[in-house]
């Protein structure tokens, strides 16, 4: 059974989801893939994990790096979960490219290479936005693509962390809404 709660951020409403193991979802209201894997039957309930996530988000949106972790429960495919594990390691205030994530994953799997496009698909379907920082992933050339929450939110989150760089740009044909 999954449970939900709501959080009001400076960038808009956020829906949180969790089960008995940990946080399973964090989506900006109206984002692409909104609540894609949320159980059809769920209920609104206050849980300790929601209190922890709210505290984490309060600290984060105040412009500071939270110094604790919220219990997480990835519920994607094995491939998505591997990509999300790597996303979770991207340090606050830093970015990584899709190609770098693909290289890390290939190395972990003992492969010569991995598709950066496949990685991009998994990054775009990250169920736990912000805490699992998919907004910190950029294209090799500095393109800001693929953020399900919207490119404006990606830019705002990067600026909040001091990670936005002048060479970053929004491509004409972005995959982000």
Helices and strands as residue ranges (DSSP letters): E 2-9, E 12-18, E 23-28, E 42-44, H 48-61, H 78-88, E 96-97, H 98-109, H 116-124, G 134-136, E 137-138, H 151-160
